[in-house]
Amino acid sequence: VYAAFEKFAPLSHLPEGALPSLPPRPLHTMRDVGTPRPASHCGTPKPGRPPAARGEWGGMAVSVGNVKLADGAWDICFSLVVNNMVRGAYGAALLMAEYHQYLSARPDELLRL
């Protein structure tokens, strides 16, 4: 399950820097017991805290951890911590605007979609 989270990288086919707000790893996996925690793994950057605790990529990355597999075939439990103010509607609108600008400059890529 952790490997699937670590491989998740939508729009990774775009050249680096095409979408300045898109983190290279949108899901930051944490294997420590009891992580992620809202107070320390999300939010605005704070001096003296490790990078994951400062909110990776200015809050555009999502921290995932505490993965547990239950007995059923589809039973996977995990915890997500995300700054909804940044990654929610604002972040989605920002990424869509950057993607629109990228595709507008390259109309031939629209044909490949």
Secondary structure as GFF3:
##gff-version 3
##sequence-region A 1 113
A	DSSP	alpha_helix	2	7	.	.	.	ID=ss1
A	DSSP	beta_strand	27	30	.	.	.	ID=ss2
A	DSSP	three_ten_helix	51	54	.	.	.	ID=ss3
A	DSSP	three_ten_helix	56	59	.	.	.	ID=ss4
A	DSSP	beta_strand	62	69	.	.	.	ID=ss5
A	DSSP	beta_strand	76	81	.	.	.	ID=ss6
A	DSSP	alpha_helix	84	87	.	.	.	ID=ss7
A	DSSP	alpha_helix	89	105	.	.	.	ID=ss8
A	DSSP	alpha_helix	107	112	.	.	.	ID=ss9
###
